[in-house]
Amino acid sequence: MNHVLAPTITVLPGNTAGRVIVTGSHGGLYPGHLVLAAKARAAIFNDAGIGRDSSGIAALQLLQERGKAAAAVAHTSARIGDTDDMMSAGIISTVNAFAVACGVTPGMRCLDAVALFESAPPGATEIVAAPHESRVAWTCERQCRAVILVDSASLVTAKDVGAIIITGSHGGLIGGDPKKALRADGFAAIFNDAGIGKNDAGITRLPALDDRGIAAFTVAASSARIGDARSTLSDGLISRVNKTAEVLGARVGQSASDVCMRWAQAR
């Protein structure tokens, strides 16, 4: 078997060089850079609803530029964050030119695409600099609560307890595990809904965070670029809220920036 299953692209085994990575992560730029850093042969992502500026599949062009085949499965065909579902039910929605050269086309089963990618040309193999992913504090007038912007939820730390955590990540549970909904007990957490997708997979963190008393909502993939926390905050329109967030006044259709500012200023 010359492929690796990775529910999240941020956690990979050490033996990825020359292998095909099948990841439950969205196909944004940062996941694409991680594929390059892993020296993988090819990769398949979840298209995360494709979304604003086609951010959910931006990795495909990045990998094309490095001579690597890449594809994404439709978010409606397989649950985001779930590689088992990708392999059993995923249908390819988007491909780059090197994928086409391997015989992979939209409408093909993910399982069949993996088999074709295992003999794909390796593309560029030189060492790639570690990709940059932003983690910055955000401030506003009359601020009473910390606000942190992280392009990936993998950057959340124990220091973020009690903070409003605004992410560029999808709102789906990794491998369906509620324990992985958020690494710290923040006051609130905001995600991209990744098009919501099959079995509402793109919003499954929300009820899991309710169980921990953490307010959470997602922004529509069509409104904000997935993988970009700044876009989540500045562009995002709320698509789903959990019960805790609803009690605190968050509503579908509101702007993420308005709600986050109100929470940041609340005593």
BAPATOR-492847 format. One record per residue: residue number from 0; x, y, z of N, C-alpha, C, O in turn. Coordinates in steps of 0.001 Angstrom, whole numbers. Each point is the difference from the previous one (the first is absolute). Example, Ala and Ser with C-alpha at 12.3 -4.5 7.8 and 13.67 -1.06 7.14 Angstrom:
<vokes>
{0, {13190, -5690, 7800}, {-890, 1190, 0}, {900, 1200, 0}, {1036, -19, 665}}
{1, {-1386, 1069, -1385}, {820, 1190, 60}, {-770, 1090, 730}, {509, 1108, 169}}
</vokes>
This chain:
<vokes>
{0, {855, -1199, 0}, {-855, 1199, 0}, {884, 1238, 0}, {807, 206, 906}}
{1, {-973, 606, -1927}, {862, 1176, -140}, {-772, 1290, 258}, {242, 1016, -652}}
{2, {-1172, -1060, 1606}, {-708, 1215, 360}, {-150, 107, 1513}, {113, -989, 725}}
{3, {-370, 2210, -265}, {-125, 317, 1414}, {-1356, 649, 224}, {-386, 897, -749}}
{4, {-344, -1338, 1773}, {-1263, 629, 370}, {250, 945, 1176}, {515, -413, 1039}}
{5, {-881, 1670, -1209}, {233, 1008, 1031}, {-1268, 821, 200}, {-271, 902, -793}}
{6, {-515, -1190, 1835}, {-1218, 779, 241}, {251, 1505, 30}, {-849, 784, -423}}
{7, {2024, -382, 927}, {426, 1398, -95}, {1410, 44, -571}, {853, -800, 385}}
{8, {-610, 1709, -1279}, {1305, 118, -640}, {1066, 502, 973}, {1193, -92, -289}}
{9, {-1612, 620, 1435}, {960, 511, 982}, {617, -1113, 841}, {942, 247, 754}}
{10, {-1456, -1461, -873}, {568, -1141, 724}, {289, -1106, -1010}, {-908, -683, -472}}
{11, {2193, 521, 149}, {416, -991, -1010}, {1045, -936, 586}, {773, 401, 869}}
{12, {-743, -1648, -1338}, {1080, -895, 411}, {1308, 441, -642}, {16, 885, -856}}
{13, {1056, -1495, 1268}, {1305, 427, -509}, {388, -605, -1337}, {1053, 331, -545}}
{14, {-1882, -1209, 10}, {376, -727, -1223}, {-868, 405, -1189}, {-554, -860, -685}}
{15, {433, 2157, 438}, {-888, 473, -1070}, {720, 230, -1320}, {-654, 126, -1036}}
{16, {1965, -70, 1042}, {739, 309, -1231}, {-328, -1016, -1097}, {110, -1210, 201}}
{17, {-517, 1731, -1367}, {-284, -846, -1141}, {-1342, -722, 64}, {-296, -836, -855}}
{18, {-517, 1153, 1861}, {-1286, -680, 150}, {-1155, 967, -290}, {188, 1217, -14}}
{19, {-1357, -1761, -211}, {-1199, 793, -226}, {-640, 304, 1359}, {-217, -907, 803}}
{20, {-79, 2165, -554}, {-680, 377, 1234}, {-1478, 206, -296}, {-366, 792, -868}}
{21, {-474, -1509, 1594}, {-1442, 205, -44}, {-362, 654, 1326}, {103, -631, 1052}}
{22, {-523, 1881, -1092}, {-251, 730, 1233}, {-1431, 520, 69}, {-584, 410, -1003}}
{23, {41, -438, 2212}, {-1326, 557, 229}, {-3, 1507, 76}, {-1065, 607, 109}}
{24, {2233, 15, -163}, {100, 1457, 58}, {-508, 644, -1284}, {-92, -647, -1044}}
{25, {-235, 1932, 1141}, {-348, 771, -1191}, {1224, 132, -901}, {1130, -228, 431}}
{26, {-1367, 596, -1674}, {1080, 124, -963}, {503, 1421, -159}, {243, 452, -1118}}
{27, {-87, 251, 2221}, {502, 1368, -36}, {1509, 68, -162}, {671, -1026, -104}}
{28, {-147, 2235, 83}, {1424, 187, -257}, {884, -641, 1055}, {979, -666, -340}}
{29, {-1306, 854, 1618}, {856, -558, 1046}, {66, -1532, -72}, {1095, -557, 68}}
{30, {-2224, -138, -202}, {103, -1448, -196}, {848, -384, -1212}, {719, -998, 31}}
{31, {-805, 1792, -1091}, {842, -263, -1164}, {1473, 110, 325}, {801, -820, -448}}
{32, {-434, 1835, 1231}, {1396, 162, 409}, {456, -1167, 881}, {1151, -429, -85}}
{33, {-2039, -75, 918}, {361, -1133, 845}, {228, -1262, -828}, {853, -818, 344}}
{34, {-1599, 653, -1420}, {232, -1124, -912}, {1396, 114, -614}, {720, -992, -100}}
{35, {-346, 2194, -306}, {1339, 206, -564}, {1079, -275, 1036}, {1003, -650, -291}}
{36, {-1219, 1154, 1509}, {985, -209, 1060}, {162, -1487, 325}, {1078, -441, 396}}
{37, {-2155, -323, -568}, {44, -1439, 267}, {618, -793, -1150}, {197, -1210, 119}}
{38, {109, 1879, -1224}, {582, -637, -1189}, {-906, -1098, -549}, {473, -1019, -504}}
{39, {-1767, 1239, 608}, {-958, -986, -493}, {14, -57, -1523}, {421, 947, -665}}
{40, {-883, -2059, 127}, {-77, -176, -1446}, {-1205, 762, -572}, {107, 649, -1041}}
{41, {-1242, -732, 1722}, {-1249, 610, -445}, {-904, 131, 1220}, {327, -496, 1078}}
{42, {-1461, 1163, -1251}, {-887, 182, 1150}, {-1453, 132, -438}, {-306, 464, -1098}}
{43, {-576, -890, 1997}, {-1432, 184, -173}, {-554, 645, 1257}, {268, -464, 1109}}
{44, {-1043, 1538, -1274}, {-566, 778, 1096}, {-1526, -63, -59}, {-571, -611, -903}}
{45, {-83, 1254, 1880}, {-1425, 295, -80}, {-130, 1394, -605}, {767, 892, 363}}
{46, {-1713, -678, -1272}, {-83, 1303, -677}, {-639, 1087, 861}, {-20, 1166, -394}}
{47, {-508, -1540, 1579}, {-510, 969, 979}, {-999, 978, -599}, {-66, 1161, 405}}
{48, {-705, -1633, -1364}, {-988, 880, -631}, {617, 960, -1002}, {-688, 867, -539}}
{49, {1987, -1018, 285}, {792, 864, -895}, {67, 1424, 554}, {1094, 509, 242}}
{50, {-2233, 139, -37}, {-40, 1231, 774}, {538, 1246, -663}, {300, 31, -1194}}
{51, {-190, 1011, 2029}, {402, 1319, -482}, {1381, -55, -645}, {933, -572, 564}}
{52, {-810, 1160, -1727}, {1258, 50, -754}, {572, -1391, -246}, {1212, -150, -159}}
{53, {-2073, -873, 125}, {424, -1400, -196}, {1073, -409, 1012}, {869, -818, -300}}
{54, {-942, 1395, 1495}, {1019, -255, 1021}, {24, -1449, 452}, {1035, -485, 460}}
{55, {-2162, -221, -582}, {-53, -1386, 444}, {785, -961, -869}, {212, -1149, 387}}
{56, {224, 1600, -1561}, {766, -870, -911}, {1272, 690, -491}, {562, -396, -1021}}
{57, {-107, 1418, 1734}, {1180, 763, -437}, {1252, -859, -55}, {921, 299, -760}}
{58, {-874, -1360, 1553}, {1178, -871, 0}, {224, -674, -1348}, {1133, -330, -348}}
{59, {-2204, 123, -411}, {151, -724, -1266}, {892, 758, -973}, {835, -598, -678}}
{60, {-1010, 1907, 610}, {842, 805, -881}, {1426, 76, 538}, {964, -74, -763}}
{61, {-836, 221, 2083}, {1332, 35, 610}, {777, -1269, -328}, {1173, 67, -367}}
{62, {-1813, -1214, 496}, {680, -1260, -293}, {240, -179, -1491}, {997, -600, -401}}
{63, {-1895, 1111, -416}, {207, -18, -1448}, {1305, 724, -357}, {759, -456, -855}}
{64, {-514, 1575, 1513}, {1205, 786, -271}, {1270, -744, 389}, {1082, 319, -491}}
{65, {-1209, -1313, 1374}, {1155, -791, 408}, {12, -1381, -639}, {735, -888, 432}}
{66, {-1561, 716, -1470}, {16, -1242, -758}, {-655, -1176, 693}, {320, -1154, -284}}
{67, {-1247, 1449, 1205}, {-633, -1076, 754}, {-1498, -92, -305}, {-687, 1014, -129}}
{68, {202, -2245, 19}, {-1421, -228, -222}, {-772, 235, 1289}, {468, -346, 1084}}
{69, {-1649, 936, -1206}, {-842, 252, 1168}, {-1457, 53, -425}, {-330, 363, -1129}}
{70, {-529, -735, 2065}, {-1439, 6, -248}, {-717, 256, 1313}, {606, -28, 1071}}
{71, {-1896, 277, -1169}, {-834, 172, 1187}, {-1299, -745, -196}, {-516, -89, -1114}}
{72, {-18, -455, 2218}, {-1304, -647, -70}, {-1084, 1017, 331}, {247, 976, 709}}
{73, {-1428, -1207, -1219}, {-1125, 885, 280}, {-377, -86, 1475}, {-103, -1087, 569}}
{74, {-101, 2259, 39}, {-384, 31, 1417}, {-1360, -644, 233}, {-332, -376, 1124}}
{75, {-447, 252, -2182}, {-1304, -657, 99}, {90, -1520, -84}, {-968, -702, 294}}
{76, {2132, 198, -695}, {159, -1448, -176}, {691, -663, 1183}, {-233, -1178, 273}}
{77, {1087, 1929, 438}, {750, -566, 1123}, {118, 1042, 1105}, {142, 1194, -263}}
{78, {-202, -1664, 1492}, {72, 891, 1155}, {1388, 599, 130}, {993, -727, -29}}
{79, {-908, 2043, 173}, {1285, 650, 205}, {597, -497, 1320}, {-709, -160, 993}}
{80, {2002, -76, -1000}, {677, -512, 1181}, {-79, -1501, 163}, {467, -532, 1007}}
{81, {-1049, -169, -1977}, {-253, -1446, 122}, {556, -722, -1223}, {-667, -78, -1032}}
{82, {1879, -446, 1144}, {637, -657, -1150}, {-616, -1361, -303}, {11, -445, -1148}}
{83, {-550, -218, 2170}, {-674, -1273, -277}, {-1199, 226, -922}, {-248, -782, -918}}
{84, {-488, 1859, 1176}, {-1152, 313, -841}, {449, 424, -1393}, {-653, -318, -994}}
{85, {1778, 1045, 929}, {539, 365, -1311}, {300, -1243, -826}, {-335, -61, -1183}}
{86, {966, -927, 1808}, {402, -1194, -727}, {-1189, -882, -378}, {35, -689, -1020}}
{87, {-1074, 711, 1830}, {-1142, -871, -285}, {-1067, 668, -851}, {-713, -675, -742}}
{88, {594, 2021, 844}, {-1112, 671, -677}, {387, 1247, -774}, {-815, 540, -749}}
{89, {2038, -75, 915}, {404, 1256, -625}, {-10, -36, -1515}, {411, -982, -619}}
{90, {-891, 2078, 28}, {-26, 159, -1461}, {825, 1232, -356}, {-200, 1076, 564}}
{91, {1108, -1238, -1484}, {868, 1105, -407}, {-836, 1113, -640}, {-828, -249, -877}}
{92, {1067, 1491, 1339}, {-712, 1146, -557}, {910, 904, -824}, {-440, 632, -960}}
{93, {1725, -576, 1349}, {918, 954, -610}, {1372, -629, -131}, {434, -751, 874}}
{94, {250, 1059, -1970}, {1325, -578, -258}, {914, 1060, -595}, {-467, 992, -562}}
{95, {1777, -1209, 690}, {926, 844, -748}, {450, -738, -1263}, {-375, -1152, -219}}
{96, {1167, 1813, -597}, {356, -576, -1303}, {831, -1271, 142}, {-146, -926, -798}}
{97, {1021, 871, 1813}, {799, -1209, 181}, {-876, -1173, 432}, {299, -1150, -321}}
{98, {-1379, 1435, 1047}, {-946, -1056, 354}, {-667, -558, -1253}, {-150, -1213, -148}}
{99, {-246, 2104, -745}, {-616, -425, -1251}, {958, -891, -793}, {-403, -1000, -594}}
{100, {1675, 1386, 601}, {1006, -801, -717}, {135, -1406, 584}, {421, -928, -690}}
{101, {-781, 780, 1961}, {29, -1320, 646}, {-1276, -794, -253}, {-100, -1169, 375}}
{102, {-891, 1826, -1025}, {-1262, -663, -268}, {-1086, 301, 1008}, {-1078, -593, -51}}
{103, {1354, 1525, 988}, {-987, 354, 1025}, {-879, 1134, -515}, {501, 1024, -466}}
{104, {-1802, -1212, 552}, {-953, 992, -506}, {-1143, 184, 992}, {-269, -887, 810}}
{105, {-405, 2037, -870}, {-1175, 203, 854}, {-1037, -1095, -221}, {-219, -443, -1127}}
{106, {-414, 14, 2209}, {-982, -1068, -57}, {557, -1365, 350}, {-754, -946, 230}}
{107, {2088, 841, -187}, {658, -1269, 339}, {-47, -234, 1509}, {-25, 954, 777}}
{108, {13, -2205, -369}, {68, -326, 1420}, {1380, 352, 561}, {1015, -187, -672}}
{109, {-985, 691, 1889}, {1267, 327, 651}, {912, -1217, 39}, {1196, 116, -267}}
{110, {-1739, -1270, 592}, {783, -1235, 85}, {719, -287, -1304}, {1164, -400, 10}}
{111, {-1840, 598, -1131}, {616, -244, -1300}, {1066, 1050, -324}, {1029, -305, -603}}
{112, {-1295, 1544, 1015}, {978, 1068, -228}, {1286, -269, 767}, {1093, 234, -515}}
{113, {-1218, -723, 1735}, {1188, -325, 804}, {860, -1025, -727}, {1221, 141, -53}}
{114, {-1842, -1158, -501}, {746, -1046, -706}, {772, 575, -1188}, {1141, -391, -247}}
{115, {-1756, 1312, -484}, {676, 622, -1142}, {1124, 926, 464}, {1054, 60, -632}}
{116, {-1272, 655, 1726}, {1013, 932, 510}, {1237, -724, 527}, {1082, 586, 38}}
{117, {-1220, -1831, 363}, {1152, -713, 555}, {1117, -209, -1022}, {1136, -293, 374}}
{118, {-1451, 443, -1655}, {1036, -90, -1036}, {246, 1345, -682}, {598, 55, -1074}}
{119, {-1058, 1023, 1697}, {197, 1338, -563}, {1470, 409, 84}, {713, -458, 893}}
{120, {-246, 1317, -1812}, {1355, 533, 114}, {150, 732, 1335}, {-960, 612, 468}}
{121, {2145, -659, 157}, {165, 595, 1332}, {16, 1521, 24}, {-192, 608, 1053}}
{122, {421, 11, -2210}, {74, 1454, -19}, {1238, 509, 706}, {962, -746, 184}}
{123, {-974, 2012, 214}, {1146, 613, 677}, {256, -717, 1320}, {-941, -305, 733}}
{124, {2201, 37, -427}, {346, -746, 1210}, {932, 764, 926}, {353, -508, 1064}}
{125, {55, 1718, -1441}, {915, 743, 863}, {-692, 405, 1302}, {-1226, 73, 72}}
{126, {2030, 186, 942}, {-532, 378, 1308}, {-744, 1321, -115}, {491, 949, -611}}
{127, {-1664, -896, 1193}, {-842, 1202, -32}, {43, 665, 1368}, {-81, -670, 1030}}
{128, {207, 1978, -1030}, {13, 725, 1268}, {-1305, -222, 752}, {-1063, -152, -603}}
{129, {1159, 135, 1926}, {-1192, -213, 816}, {-1040, 1072, -317}, {322, 1188, -10}}
{130, {-1558, -1592, -247}, {-1037, 974, -335}, {-352, 888, 1181}, {66, -422, 1154}}
{131, {-436, 1641, -1456}, {-375, 946, 1042}, {-1508, -17, 180}, {-761, 61, -965}}
{132, {355, -143, 2197}, {-1418, 89, 315}, {-127, 956, 1174}, {704, -132, 1002}}
{133, {-1595, 1084, -1132}, {-42, 1126, 917}, {-724, -309, 1305}, {-1003, -712, 35}}
{134, {1549, 1273, 1025}, {-631, 29, 1323}, {256, 1385, 575}, {1131, 323, 364}}
{135, {-2163, 490, -281}, {165, 1379, 471}, {-1132, 374, 943}, {-1101, -544, -75}}
{136, {1397, 1480, 959}, {-1029, 547, 889}, {-738, 1113, -740}, {581, 697, -832}}
{137, {-1857, -540, 1142}, {-826, 1054, -585}, {-514, 878, 1125}, {-385, -493, 1060}}
{138, {382, 1778, -1295}, {-435, 918, 1047}, {-1064, 956, -517}, {-96, 264, -1198}}
{139, {-698, 248, 2129}, {-1012, 987, -328}, {-170, 934, 1204}, {528, -277, 1077}}
{140, {-1245, 1356, -1253}, {-233, 928, 1097}, {-847, -657, 1084}, {-855, -837, -288}}
{141, {1100, 1222, 1524}, {-749, -466, 1176}, {2, -1524, 104}, {-985, -620, 400}}
{142, {2130, 39, -774}, {101, -1457, -15}, {149, -555, 1412}, {826, 472, 780}}
{143, {-1634, -1479, -460}, {44, -646, 1308}, {411, -1468, -86}, {256, -632, 1025}}
{144, {-193, 99, -2214}, {287, -1426, -177}, {974, -183, -1167}, {-133, 658, -1032}}
{145, {1103, -1544, 1197}, {999, -233, -1043}, {-643, -606, -1241}, {-922, -811, 83}}
{146, {1441, 1230, -1241}, {-436, -549, -1282}, {1248, -451, -759}, {935, 780, -178}}
{147, {-921, -2023, -263}, {1137, -527, -737}, {-447, -488, -1367}, {-1023, -675, -118}}
{148, {1785, 1013, -916}, {-280, -461, -1358}, {1013, -1065, -373}, {1204, 256, 17}}
{149, {-1679, -1455, -357}, {880, -1088, -406}, {-507, -574, -1318}, {-1167, -376, -112}}
{150, {2037, 309, -874}, {-420, -522, -1299}, {-368, -1480, 72}, {-764, -495, -828}}
{151, {1311, -206, 1820}, {-333, -1408, 216}, {-272, -236, 1475}, {707, 529, 858}}
{152, {-1721, -1315, -561}, {-297, -345, 1389}, {1137, -776, 645}, {52, -120, 1224}}
{153, {864, -412, -2039}, {1156, -709, 544}, {931, 936, 758}, {863, -463, 747}}
{154, {-1023, 1779, -928}, {840, 990, 666}, {-571, 451, 1335}, {616, 817, 684}}
{155, {-1765, -1324, -301}, {-575, 332, 1306}, {859, -639, 1090}, {427, -1147, -123}}
{156, {-179, 1915, 1202}, {816, -500, 1112}, {-739, 183, 1316}, {-1076, 597, 49}}
{157, {1673, -1120, 1018}, {-582, 135, 1334}, {-100, 1463, 427}, {-797, 328, 879}}
{158, {1588, 550, -1482}, {-53, 1425, 321}, {-1317, 641, -435}, {-322, 1109, 429}}
{159, {-434, -1796, -1271}, {-1220, 583, -564}, {-1252, -274, 839}, {-1114, 298, -432}}
{160, {1292, -859, 1616}, {-1143, -223, 890}, {-685, 1342, 273}, {652, 972, 382}}
{161, {-1965, -930, -581}, {-768, 1209, 261}, {-13, 1006, -1133}, {-672, 1027, 104}}
{162, {1395, -1289, -1187}, {78, 945, -1123}, {-1066, -292, -1047}, {-574, -1088, -39}}
{163, {324, 2071, -801}, {-789, -196, -1212}, {982, -459, -1077}, {908, 743, -373}}
{164, {-1088, -1952, -118}, {949, -606, -929}, {-625, -27, -1394}, {-959, -730, -251}}
{165, {1515, 1532, -643}, {-518, 111, -1360}, {933, -772, -920}, {1182, 327, -101}}
{166, {-1698, -1340, -562}, {850, -870, -808}, {-361, 79, -1484}, {-1059, 495, -387}}
{167, {1983, -1005, -422}, {-281, -204, -1419}, {-371, -1431, -295}, {-273, -357, -1146}}
{168, {262, -475, 2191}, {-258, -1429, -163}, {-1468, -298, -253}, {-876, 827, 255}}
{169, {630, -2027, -762}, {-1382, -439, -177}, {-611, -358, 1351}, {714, -262, 968}}
{170, {-2032, 255, -917}, {-712, -270, 1240}, {-339, -1450, 214}, {-896, -309, 786}}
{171, {1584, -596, -1463}, {-261, -1423, 139}, {911, -655, 1015}, {1145, 420, 170}}
{172, {-1636, -1437, 502}, {815, -758, 933}, {1025, -840, -763}, {-316, -596, -1029}}
{173, {1533, 557, 1541}, {1054, -789, -627}, {-221, -1472, 347}, {55, -395, 1164}}
{174, {-305, -401, -2196}, {-273, -1406, 226}, {-1247, -244, 830}, {-173, -1080, 565}}
{175, {-705, 2088, -487}, {-1229, -129, 763}, {190, 17, 1507}, {-919, -360, 736}}
{176, {2087, 768, -261}, {331, -65, 1429}, {-331, 1313, 712}, {653, 1009, -267}}
{177, {-1650, -986, 1169}, {-363, 1232, 713}, {1148, 571, 830}, {52, 1208, 232}}
{178, {865, -2059, 217}, {1121, 471, 813}, {925, 928, -789}, {768, 765, 582}}
{179, {-849, -840, -1910}, {876, 816, -840}, {-694, 1269, -516}, {493, 655, -918}}
{180, {-1635, -320, 1514}, {-741, 1169, -479}, {780, 1293, 185}, {-76, 890, -848}}
{181, {826, -769, 1944}, {795, 1193, 272}, {1019, -349, 1069}, {-322, -682, 973}}
{182, {1555, 1148, -1152}, {1090, -388, 898}, {-27, 714, 1347}, {680, -429, 932}}
{183, {-1439, 1493, -810}, {-65, 750, 1265}, {-1440, 414, 252}, {-793, 128, -933}}
{184, {464, 78, 2195}, {-1351, 437, 348}, {-109, 1511, -170}, {61, 760, 966}}
{185, {-220, -353, -2201}, {-188, 1416, -288}, {-1383, 467, 418}, {-884, -799, 306}}
{186, {723, 2111, -301}, {-1345, 563, 220}, {-873, -299, -1209}, {-1183, -318, 130}}
{187, {1790, 426, -1315}, {-735, -229, -1243}, {964, -464, -1079}, {1206, 230, 89}}
{188, {-1750, -887, -1112}, {802, -458, -1135}, {-799, 174, -1278}, {-1200, -270, -43}}
{189, {1884, 724, -999}, {-651, 274, -1283}, {735, -778, -1087}, {1230, -43, -28}}
{190, {-2004, -571, -867}, {544, -833, -1065}, {-665, 331, -1337}, {-974, 751, -56}}
{191, {1525, -1332, -1026}, {-607, 47, -1322}, {-870, -1247, -150}, {416, -1083, 409}}
{192, {-1607, 1206, -982}, {-894, -1165, -73}, {334, -978, -1116}, {-635, -1048, -112}}
{193, {1633, 1377, -725}, {465, -913, -1057}, {-1140, -498, -878}, {31, -1128, -494}}
{194, {-1039, 1980, 303}, {-1145, -382, -811}, {-995, -896, 727}, {-980, -455, -589}}
{195, {1234, 204, 1867}, {-797, -873, 885}, {106, -1457, -442}, {476, -838, 766}}
{196, {-909, 520, -1980}, {314, -1299, -579}, {-758, -1187, 535}, {-1023, 132, 672}}
{197, {1551, -1293, -988}, {-645, -1274, 317}, {-219, -159, 1504}, {911, 225, 797}}
{198, {-2108, -609, -429}, {-355, -211, 1412}, {307, 1211, 873}, {274, -138, 1193}}
{199, {-322, 1328, -1795}, {319, 1245, 722}, {1388, -59, 636}, {228, 592, 1055}}
{200, {693, -1301, -1692}, {1316, -231, 588}, {770, 1290, 271}, {793, 59, 939}}
{201, {-1017, 969, -1749}, {754, 1241, 140}, {-341, 827, 1222}, {639, 1021, 255}}
{202, {-1646, -1450, 511}, {-392, 761, 1197}, {-58, -881, 1251}, {-608, 390, 996}}
{203, {1224, -1559, -1033}, {-131, -942, 1113}, {784, 406, 1247}, {-217, -576, 1066}}
{204, {1109, 1539, -1169}, {661, 478, 1222}, {-978, 755, 901}, {193, 61, 1215}}
{205, {-1233, 510, -1804}, {-866, 897, 774}, {-690, -699, 1168}, {109, 484, 1127}}
{206, {-817, -1602, -1337}, {-601, -664, 1153}, {1029, -553, 976}, {-248, -36, 1205}}
{207, {1398, -394, -1709}, {1052, -503, 888}, {493, 1106, 931}, {325, -260, 1158}}
{208, {-269, 1494, -1662}, {433, 1120, 831}, {-1108, 456, 938}, {282, 508, 1085}}
{209, {-1528, -680, -1485}, {-1117, 231, 924}, {179, -827, 1270}, {-231, 486, 1107}}
{210, {640, -1721, -1279}, {166, -902, 1142}, {1076, 489, 963}, {29, -404, 1162}}
{211, {861, 1280, -1653}, {1055, 570, 845}, {-313, 1434, 413}, {828, 662, 626}}
{212, {-2018, -182, -974}, {-391, 1350, 372}, {720, 1082, -775}, {137, 1126, 478}}
{213, {328, -1462, -1683}, {734, 946, -840}, {-905, 477, -1128}, {-520, -807, -771}}
{214, {334, 2117, 677}, {-780, 560, -1105}, {748, -244, -1308}, {1219, 155, -62}}
{215, {-1956, -539, -981}, {653, -258, -1277}, {-954, 260, -1148}, {-1205, -230, 107}}
{216, {1761, 713, -1206}, {-781, 122, -1224}, {898, -194, -1201}, {1225, 68, 98}}
{217, {-1856, -311, -1231}, {717, -95, -1262}, {-398, 1164, -899}, {-1093, 554, 121}}
{218, {2005, -194, -1026}, {-326, 959, -1046}, {-131, -753, -1316}, {631, -1040, -188}}
{219, {-1431, 1550, -703}, {-236, -662, -1280}, {1277, -31, -835}, {714, 997, -97}}
{220, {-437, -2149, -501}, {1173, -135, -862}, {-37, 979, -1163}, {1043, 429, -494}}
{221, {-2237, -82, 62}, {-134, 946, -1109}, {313, 1428, 416}, {213, 860, -855}}
{222, {-181, -595, 2163}, {221, 1378, 477}, {1441, 267, 398}, {455, 1141, -89}}
{223, {276, -2159, 524}, {1364, 196, 508}, {919, -1088, -539}, {-432, -1131, -227}}
{224, {1699, 1477, 23}, {979, -953, -518}, {386, -1003, 1079}, {466, 397, 1068}}
{225, {-647, -1664, -1322}, {406, -1024, 948}, {1522, 8, 122}, {710, 200, -986}}
{226, {-216, -418, 2204}, {1437, 60, 240}, {512, 1386, 317}, {1202, 175, 200}}
{227, {-2077, 821, -148}, {385, 1402, 176}, {-828, 597, 1135}, {-1142, 411, -206}}
{228, {1725, -368, 1404}, {-738, 491, 1171}, {-410, 1458, -143}, {-1059, 400, 486}}
{229, {1890, 393, -1149}, {-358, 1409, -199}, {-1261, 122, -847}, {-848, 857, 250}}
{230, {735, -1723, -1255}, {-1197, 13, -837}, {-1207, -490, 789}, {-1104, 518, -170}}
{231, {1305, -1515, 1034}, {-1093, -459, 869}, {-581, 1175, 770}, {-1216, 170, 74}}
{232, {2109, 642, 503}, {-447, 1132, 819}, {-569, 1132, -835}, {-1081, 506, 299}}
{233, {1793, -103, -1339}, {-389, 1215, -726}, {-1088, -231, -1042}, {-790, 903, -278}}
{234, {737, -2112, -305}, {-936, -281, -1092}, {-1138, -941, 395}, {-1053, -12, -637}}
{235, {1270, -771, 1686}, {-892, -1096, 312}, {-1411, 399, 394}, {-206, 933, 776}}
{236, {-756, -1655, -1323}, {-1402, 128, 384}, {-417, -1305, 679}, {246, -1083, -531}}
{237, {-862, 1180, 1674}, {-314, -1175, 807}, {-995, -909, -724}, {-1036, 449, -491}}
{238, {1380, -1741, 440}, {-872, -985, -652}, {-678, -929, 1005}, {-1128, -441, -224}}
{239, {1810, 143, 1327}, {-557, -861, 1041}, {544, 443, 1359}, {1135, 465, 94}}
{240, {-1936, -607, 945}, {438, 318, 1358}, {-343, -1170, 919}, {-951, -739, -253}}
{241, {1738, 574, 1327}, {-408, -996, 977}, {-857, 666, 1076}, {-161, 1220, 0}}
{242, {-376, -2003, 897}, {-948, 526, 978}, {651, 1035, 917}, {-624, 997, 365}}
{243, {1880, -1241, 1}, {704, 929, 879}, {171, 1352, -667}, {-197, 1038, 631}}
{244, {564, -1047, -1911}, {158, 1252, -736}, {-1337, 710, -182}, {-72, 1227, 53}}
{245, {-983, -2004, -268}, {-1326, 600, -188}, {-443, 733, 1261}, {-576, 1084, -83}}
{246, {839, -1664, 1236}, {-343, 652, 1265}, {743, 1332, 139}, {-506, 948, 600}}
{247, {1714, -897, -1163}, {813, 1222, 66}, {-312, 973, -1135}, {695, 1005, -155}}
{248, {-1730, -1287, -644}, {-476, 958, -993}, {449, -215, -1422}, {-332, 809, -866}}
{249, {1085, -1882, 581}, {429, -264, -1374}, {-1166, -561, -808}, {-744, -856, 477}}
{250, {595, 1348, -1704}, {-1098, -432, -860}, {505, -229, -1422}, {925, 670, -460}}
{251, {-1543, -1620, -222}, {315, -254, -1406}, {-243, 1269, -807}, {-1019, 670, 164}}
{252, {1972, -350, -1041}, {-104, 1183, -848}, {768, 1189, 513}, {298, 915, -767}}
{253, {34, -900, 2052}, {780, 1109, 546}, {1444, -90, -478}, {455, -1062, -424}}
{254, {257, 2169, 493}, {1412, -8, -359}, {823, -491, 1183}, {-284, 335, 1149}}
{255, {1295, -1125, -1441}, {867, -516, 1054}, {665, 1137, 754}, {155, -77, 1219}}
{256, {236, 1122, -1914}, {706, 1111, 650}, {-879, 704, 1019}, {477, 370, 1073}}
{257, {-1754, -178, -1388}, {-901, 668, 935}, {-159, -809, 1287}, {70, 550, 1099}}
{258, {-284, -1845, -1243}, {-207, -852, 1168}, {1275, -102, 829}, {-45, 97, 1226}}
{259, {1183, -294, -1893}, {1263, -146, 731}, {372, 1289, 727}, {518, -54, 1116}}
{260, {-767, 1191, -1716}, {290, 1262, 688}, {-891, 161, 1225}, {461, 433, 1057}}
{261, {-1742, -784, -1200}, {-906, 112, 1130}, {440, -916, 1145}, {-30, 399, 1164}}
{262, {434, -1610, -1493}, {460, -934, 1039}, {1312, 476, 606}, {210, -142, 1205}}
{263, {664, 696, -2012}, {1299, 449, 512}, {-167, 1171, 971}, {811, 174, 910}}
{264, {-1857, 624, -1104}, {-217, 1180, 843}, {-884, -274, 1198}, {-99, 832, 902}}
{265, {-551, -1999, -879}, {-934, -314, 1082}, {755, -338, 1289}, {991, -731, -17}}
{266, {-1473, 1270, 1118}, {615, -275, 1299}, {-658, -1199, 664}, {387, -383, 1104}}
</vokes>
